[in-house]
Amino acid sequence: MQYRKNKKGEDISLLGYGCMRFSTKAGRIDIGKAEKEILAAVDAGVNYFDTAYLYSGSEAALGEIVERNGLRQKINIATKLPQYLVSNIAAVERIFNEELARLRTDYVDYYLMHMLTDFAQWERLKAMGIEEWIAQKKASGQIRNIGFSFHGNTAMFKKILDDYDWEFCLVQYNYLDKVSQAGEEGVKAAAAKGIPVMIMEPLRGGKLVGLLPDSAKKMIASNAHGWSAAEWGFRWLYNQSEVTCVLSGMNSLEMVQENCRIASDAAAGHFTPEDFAFIDQIIAEIKRTEKVGCTGCAYCMPCPKGIDIPGLFRGWNLMYSESKFSGMYDYFQTVGLRKESAFSTACIECGKCEKHCPQNIPIRQMIKSAGREVSPWYMKAAITVARKVLVRGKR
């Protein structure tokens, strides 16, 4: 296993264990199976385990396995505060103590504000007194490192990143997300500040394996490296020195063994120009099924009416390159859960966006088509409700 450093110079395994996808049996986590997989991962050198308050049964399962096998001093546990559920510090304290009890520990190595999508969420937490609460927990040793997980756009990520002395962050990042969510720009911005970057969804929930076009699968199978689709995805990330740890939701011994092998072999800077070119070919095959040739460059922005044009087009494209649900969920998560983002119906057809589009996309026409598919009436209703609950401004 290879290791990269956290902000304090401590070793973090290049491969992290994502504990959201433990196998289940009869509707409950299969503790025996998960235990074998965790022990195999620890034996192979994995020392970063990521869970969350709302991952059903995950914290309790991890805590039971860690306690029974005496692993606490061998691993780092990361868990998360569901910031969207709390309205005061008393609620934060209650949830944190519940998490400690579930995990059967008296401290958390890495604690995250879960799923920030808008600066307004962080402002609300600050107004609540979260900075003082964090300081107290760090002084007592109950929290060793503080960070946040993020879904939103690059500009919002950088704004949150610059507003506090974070010790790490967790972002969705893979070779299809180079210009979406935090994106490559956000990953590099964090690394430039010395902030470790943990990666979630390195394979987009398996979509960069199982849902690849047949043409892309054939290209991968015939490549001289002999790497699997998953290995290409992991290696693309490991090649970047800015990446500290890549989470994988491993739920089989074979997956643990294979992922640990890759993380022991793939060093930063190992990609050749030919490897980068091959990834670009795979991306091109994926994009052949898309509806609009948007590269996510954001030259069309800002929209005077607040429409996130690249985010809208990305969701629309994903409806065709992955699945209808995938595209709508991506739009809901990265665009809908922002306080000031407008629906496509707000477009006044001013044409300002089209004057700056290097792809010469008929944006005004495409906005209407994309909006009808990505945010039908029931999606708009869901987003409106979710914004009121999840993206409350400072009080």
C-alpha positions as CSV (number, residue, x, y, z in Angstrom):
1,M,0.0,0.0,0.0
2,Q,1.2,3.5,-0.8
3,Y,0.6,6.4,1.5
4,R,0.2,10.2,1.2
5,K,0.4,12.7,3.9
6,N,-2.3,14.6,5.8
7,K,-1.9,18.2,6.9
8,K,0.1,17.1,10.0
9,G,2.4,14.8,8.0
10,E,0.7,11.6,9.0
11,D,0.3,8.7,6.6
12,I,-3.1,8.2,4.9
13,S,-3.5,5.1,2.7
14,L,-3.9,5.9,-1.0
15,L,-7.0,3.6,-1.0
16,G,-9.7,4.4,1.6
17,Y,-12.6,2.1,2.5
18,G,-16.0,3.6,1.8
19,C,-18.4,2.1,4.3
20,M,-21.7,3.1,2.7
21,R,-22.0,0.0,0.6
22,F,-21.5,-2.9,3.0
23,S,-23.3,-6.1,1.8
24,T,-26.7,-6.8,3.4
25,K,-28.6,-9.9,4.3
26,A,-32.3,-9.9,5.1
27,G,-32.3,-6.2,5.0
28,R,-29.4,-5.7,7.5
29,I,-25.7,-5.3,7.1
30,D,-23.9,-8.7,6.9
31,I,-21.5,-8.1,9.7
32,G,-19.6,-11.3,9.2
33,K,-18.9,-10.6,5.5
34,A,-18.0,-7.0,6.1
35,E,-15.7,-8.0,8.9
36,K,-13.7,-10.4,6.6
37,E,-13.4,-7.6,4.0
38,I,-12.3,-5.0,6.5
39,L,-9.7,-7.2,8.0
40,A,-8.3,-8.1,4.6
41,A,-8.1,-4.4,3.8
42,V,-6.4,-3.6,7.1
43,D,-3.9,-6.4,6.5
44,A,-3.2,-4.9,3.1
45,G,-2.5,-1.5,4.6
46,V,-5.7,0.4,4.3
47,N,-6.0,2.8,7.2
48,Y,-8.8,5.2,6.3
49,F,-12.4,4.2,6.8
50,D,-15.2,6.6,5.8
51,T,-18.8,6.4,7.1
52,A,-21.6,8.8,8.0
53,Y,-24.5,9.3,10.4
54,L,-27.1,8.6,7.7
55,Y,-25.4,5.6,6.2
56,S,-27.9,3.1,7.6
57,G,-26.2,0.8,10.1
58,S,-22.8,1.7,8.9
59,E,-21.3,3.5,11.9
60,A,-22.5,0.7,14.3
61,A,-21.2,-2.1,12.0
62,L,-17.8,-0.4,11.7
63,G,-17.6,0.2,15.4
64,E,-18.5,-3.4,16.3
65,I,-15.9,-4.8,13.9
66,V,-13.2,-2.3,15.0
67,E,-13.7,-3.0,18.7
68,R,-13.9,-6.8,18.3
69,N,-10.7,-7.0,16.4
70,G,-8.7,-4.3,18.3
71,L,-8.3,-2.1,15.2
72,R,-8.8,1.3,16.7
73,Q,-5.2,2.3,16.9
74,K,-4.4,0.9,13.5
75,I,-7.0,2.9,11.5
76,N,-8.4,6.4,11.0
77,I,-12.2,6.7,11.2
78,A,-14.0,9.4,9.2
79,T,-17.6,10.2,9.8
80,K,-20.0,13.1,9.1
81,L,-22.3,15.6,10.7
82,P,-25.6,15.8,8.8
83,Q,-25.5,19.6,8.9
84,Y,-28.8,19.8,7.0
85,L,-30.6,18.2,10.0
86,V,-29.4,20.5,12.8
87,S,-30.7,23.9,13.8
88,N,-28.6,24.5,16.9
89,I,-25.4,23.4,18.7
90,A,-27.4,21.2,21.1
91,A,-28.4,19.1,18.1
92,V,-24.9,19.0,16.8
93,E,-23.7,17.8,20.2
94,R,-26.4,15.1,20.5
95,I,-25.6,13.7,17.0
96,F,-21.8,13.7,17.6
97,N,-22.2,11.8,20.9
98,E,-24.5,9.3,19.2
99,E,-21.9,8.8,16.5
100,L,-19.2,8.2,19.1
101,A,-21.4,5.6,20.8
102,R,-22.2,3.8,17.5
103,L,-18.5,3.8,16.6
104,R,-17.5,2.6,20.2
105,T,-14.8,5.2,20.4
106,D,-14.1,8.4,22.3
107,Y,-12.7,10.3,19.3
108,V,-13.0,10.7,15.5
109,D,-9.9,11.1,13.4
110,Y,-11.6,12.9,10.5
111,Y,-14.9,14.7,11.0
112,L,-16.8,16.3,8.1
113,M,-19.6,18.7,7.6
114,H,-21.7,16.4,5.3
115,M,-22.8,17.5,1.8
116,L,-22.2,21.2,1.6
117,T,-23.6,22.5,-1.7
118,D,-23.9,26.2,-1.0
119,F,-22.0,28.7,1.0
120,A,-25.3,29.6,2.7
121,Q,-25.2,26.3,4.5
122,W,-21.7,27.0,6.0
123,E,-22.8,30.5,6.9
124,R,-25.8,29.1,8.8
125,L,-23.5,26.7,10.7
126,K,-21.2,29.6,11.6
127,A,-24.1,31.6,12.9
128,M,-25.1,28.6,15.0
129,G,-21.6,28.6,16.6
130,I,-20.0,25.6,14.8
131,E,-16.6,27.2,14.8
132,E,-16.5,27.4,18.6
133,W,-17.9,23.9,18.9
134,I,-15.2,22.5,16.6
135,A,-12.5,24.4,18.6
136,Q,-13.7,22.8,21.8
137,K,-13.8,19.3,20.3
138,K,-10.3,19.7,18.9
139,A,-9.0,21.0,22.2
140,S,-10.5,17.9,23.9
141,G,-9.1,15.5,21.3
142,Q,-12.5,14.3,20.3
143,I,-12.0,15.5,16.8
144,R,-8.5,15.2,15.3
145,N,-9.1,16.7,11.8
146,I,-12.0,18.8,10.6
147,G,-13.2,18.9,7.0
148,F,-16.3,18.9,4.7
149,S,-17.8,16.9,1.9
150,F,-19.0,18.7,-1.1
151,H,-21.5,18.6,-4.0
152,G,-21.9,21.8,-5.9
153,N,-19.9,23.8,-8.4
154,T,-16.3,24.8,-8.5
155,A,-16.8,28.4,-7.5
156,M,-18.9,27.5,-4.4
157,F,-16.3,24.9,-3.4
158,K,-13.5,27.4,-3.5
159,K,-15.5,29.9,-1.5
160,I,-16.1,27.4,1.3
161,L,-12.5,26.2,1.1
162,D,-11.2,29.7,1.6
163,D,-13.5,30.7,4.5
164,Y,-12.0,28.4,7.2
165,D,-8.9,26.6,8.2
166,W,-9.9,23.2,6.9
167,E,-7.7,20.2,7.4
168,F,-9.2,18.0,4.6
169,C,-12.0,17.8,2.2
170,L,-14.0,15.1,0.4
171,V,-15.1,15.6,-3.2
172,Q,-16.7,13.7,-6.1
173,Y,-14.0,13.4,-8.7
174,N,-13.2,11.1,-11.6
175,Y,-12.2,11.5,-15.3
176,L,-15.8,12.5,-16.2
177,D,-16.0,15.1,-13.5
178,K,-13.0,17.1,-14.4
179,V,-15.0,20.3,-14.9
180,S,-18.0,19.6,-12.7
181,Q,-18.6,19.7,-8.9
182,A,-15.3,20.8,-7.3
183,G,-13.6,19.6,-10.5
184,E,-9.9,19.6,-11.3
185,E,-9.7,23.3,-10.5
186,G,-11.1,22.7,-7.0
187,V,-8.8,19.7,-6.3
188,K,-5.8,21.7,-7.3
189,A,-6.9,24.8,-5.3
190,A,-7.2,22.6,-2.1
191,A,-3.8,21.0,-2.7
192,A,-2.2,24.4,-3.2
193,K,-3.4,25.3,0.3
194,G,-2.0,22.1,1.7
195,I,-5.4,20.6,2.3
196,P,-5.6,16.9,1.7
197,V,-8.2,15.9,-0.9
198,M,-10.2,12.7,-0.3
199,I,-12.1,11.3,-3.4
200,M,-15.6,9.8,-3.5
201,E,-17.2,8.2,-6.5
202,P,-14.0,7.5,-8.4
203,L,-16.0,5.3,-10.7
204,R,-19.3,7.3,-10.5
205,G,-20.9,4.6,-8.5
206,G,-19.7,1.9,-10.9
207,K,-21.0,3.7,-14.0
208,L,-17.4,4.0,-15.4
209,V,-17.4,0.2,-15.4
210,G,-20.8,-1.4,-15.9
211,L,-22.4,1.4,-17.9
212,L,-19.6,2.2,-20.3
213,P,-20.6,2.0,-24.0
214,D,-19.7,-1.3,-25.6
215,S,-17.2,0.4,-27.8
216,A,-15.4,1.7,-24.8
217,K,-15.4,-1.7,-23.1
218,K,-13.9,-3.2,-26.3
219,M,-11.2,-0.5,-26.4
220,I,-10.2,-1.2,-22.7
221,A,-10.2,-5.0,-23.3
222,S,-7.8,-4.6,-26.3
223,N,-5.4,-2.1,-24.6
224,A,-1.9,-3.4,-24.1
225,H,-1.8,-2.5,-20.4
226,G,-4.4,-5.2,-19.7
227,W,-6.0,-2.9,-17.1
228,S,-9.7,-3.2,-16.3
229,A,-12.2,-0.3,-16.6
230,A,-12.0,0.2,-12.8
231,E,-8.2,0.2,-12.9
232,W,-8.1,2.9,-15.5
233,G,-10.4,5.0,-13.3
234,F,-8.3,4.5,-10.2
235,R,-5.0,5.0,-11.9
236,W,-6.2,8.3,-13.5
237,L,-6.7,9.5,-9.9
238,Y,-3.6,8.0,-8.4
239,N,-1.5,9.7,-11.1
240,Q,-2.4,13.1,-9.5
241,S,-0.2,14.1,-6.6
242,E,-3.0,16.4,-5.4
243,V,-5.2,13.4,-4.6
244,T,-4.6,12.1,-1.0
245,C,-7.0,9.2,-0.7
246,V,-9.5,7.5,-3.0
247,L,-12.5,5.9,-1.4
248,S,-14.0,2.6,-2.7
249,G,-17.2,1.0,-1.5
250,M,-15.7,-2.5,-1.4
251,N,-18.1,-5.3,-0.7
252,S,-16.2,-8.5,-1.8
253,L,-12.8,-9.9,-0.9
254,E,-11.9,-10.0,-4.6
255,M,-12.6,-6.2,-4.8
256,V,-10.5,-5.5,-1.7
257,Q,-7.6,-7.5,-3.1
258,E,-7.7,-6.0,-6.6
259,N,-8.1,-2.4,-5.3
260,C,-5.2,-2.8,-2.8
261,R,-3.0,-4.2,-5.6
262,I,-3.7,-1.1,-7.8
263,A,-3.1,1.2,-4.8
264,S,0.3,-0.5,-4.2
265,D,1.4,-0.1,-7.8
266,A,0.1,3.2,-9.2
267,A,2.3,6.1,-8.3
268,A,1.8,9.8,-9.0
269,G,3.1,10.7,-12.4
270,H,3.0,7.2,-13.8
271,F,0.7,8.0,-16.7
272,T,2.2,8.4,-20.1
273,P,1.0,10.8,-22.8
274,E,-0.5,7.7,-24.5
275,D,-2.4,6.8,-21.3
276,F,-3.9,10.3,-21.2
277,A,-4.8,10.1,-24.8
278,F,-6.5,6.7,-24.2
279,I,-8.6,8.2,-21.4
280,D,-9.7,11.0,-23.8
281,Q,-10.8,8.4,-26.3
282,I,-12.9,6.6,-23.6
283,I,-14.5,10.0,-22.7
284,A,-15.2,10.6,-26.4
285,E,-17.0,7.3,-26.7
286,I,-19.1,8.1,-23.6
287,K,-19.9,11.5,-24.9
288,R,-21.1,10.2,-28.3
289,T,-24.4,9.4,-26.7
290,E,-24.8,12.9,-25.2
291,K,-27.4,15.5,-26.2
292,V,-25.3,18.6,-26.3
293,G,-21.6,19.2,-26.8
294,C,-21.0,21.2,-23.7
295,T,-17.5,20.9,-22.3
296,G,-18.3,22.6,-19.0
297,C,-15.9,25.5,-19.7
298,A,-18.5,28.0,-18.2
299,Y,-17.6,30.7,-20.6
300,C,-21.4,31.2,-20.9
301,M,-21.6,32.2,-17.3
302,P,-22.8,34.0,-15.3
303,C,-26.3,33.9,-16.6
304,P,-28.1,37.2,-15.7
305,K,-31.1,35.2,-14.5
306,G,-29.0,32.7,-12.4
307,I,-29.4,29.6,-14.6
308,D,-26.4,27.2,-14.2
309,I,-26.1,26.4,-17.9
310,P,-23.2,23.9,-17.6
311,G,-24.9,22.1,-14.7
312,L,-28.2,21.9,-16.6
313,F,-26.5,20.5,-19.7
314,R,-24.5,18.1,-17.7
315,G,-27.6,16.6,-16.1
316,W,-29.2,16.4,-19.6
317,N,-26.3,14.6,-21.1
318,L,-26.1,12.1,-18.2
319,M,-29.7,11.2,-18.9
320,Y,-28.5,9.7,-22.2
321,S,-25.0,8.6,-21.4
322,E,-25.9,6.9,-18.1
323,S,-29.6,6.8,-17.2
324,K,-32.6,9.1,-16.8
325,F,-32.4,8.9,-13.0
326,S,-28.6,9.5,-13.0
327,G,-29.0,12.8,-15.0
328,M,-31.9,14.1,-12.9
329,Y,-30.2,13.2,-9.7
330,D,-27.0,14.9,-10.7
331,Y,-29.0,18.0,-11.6
332,F,-30.9,17.8,-8.3
333,Q,-27.7,17.4,-6.2
334,T,-25.3,19.8,-7.9
335,V,-27.7,22.5,-9.2
336,G,-31.0,22.1,-7.4
337,L,-29.4,22.2,-3.9
338,R,-28.0,25.7,-4.3
339,K,-29.9,28.5,-2.8
340,E,-29.8,30.9,-5.7
341,S,-29.8,28.6,-8.8
342,A,-32.7,29.3,-11.2
343,F,-34.7,26.9,-13.2
344,S,-34.5,26.9,-17.0
345,T,-37.8,28.7,-17.3
346,A,-36.2,31.8,-16.0
347,C,-34.4,32.2,-19.4
348,I,-35.2,35.5,-21.1
349,E,-33.4,34.5,-24.3
350,C,-31.0,37.5,-24.0
351,G,-28.3,35.6,-26.0
352,K,-25.5,36.7,-23.8
353,C,-24.4,33.1,-23.2
354,E,-24.2,32.3,-26.9
355,K,-21.8,35.1,-27.7
356,H,-19.2,33.5,-25.5
357,C,-19.7,29.8,-26.2
358,P,-16.6,28.4,-27.9
359,Q,-18.6,25.4,-29.1
360,N,-21.2,27.6,-30.8
361,I,-24.0,25.8,-29.1
362,P,-27.5,27.2,-29.6
363,I,-27.8,27.6,-25.9
364,R,-31.2,29.4,-25.7
365,Q,-32.9,26.6,-27.6
366,M,-31.0,23.9,-25.7
367,I,-31.9,25.4,-22.3
368,K,-35.6,24.9,-23.0
369,S,-35.2,21.3,-24.2
370,A,-32.8,20.4,-21.3
371,G,-35.1,22.0,-18.7
372,R,-38.1,20.1,-19.8
373,E,-36.3,16.7,-19.4
374,V,-34.1,17.3,-16.4
375,S,-36.5,19.3,-14.3
376,P,-40.1,18.4,-15.1
377,W,-42.8,19.8,-12.7
378,Y,-42.3,17.1,-10.1
379,M,-38.5,17.6,-10.0
380,K,-39.1,21.4,-9.6
381,A,-41.4,20.7,-6.7
382,A,-38.9,18.4,-5.1
383,I,-36.1,20.9,-5.5
384,T,-38.2,23.7,-4.1
385,V,-39.0,21.6,-0.9
386,A,-35.4,20.4,-0.6
387,R,-34.0,23.9,-0.8
388,K,-36.2,25.0,2.1
389,V,-35.0,22.1,4.2
390,L,-31.4,21.6,3.2
391,V,-30.2,25.1,2.0
392,R,-31.3,27.4,4.7
393,G,-29.5,30.7,4.8
394,K,-27.9,32.3,7.8
395,R,-30.3,33.1,10.6
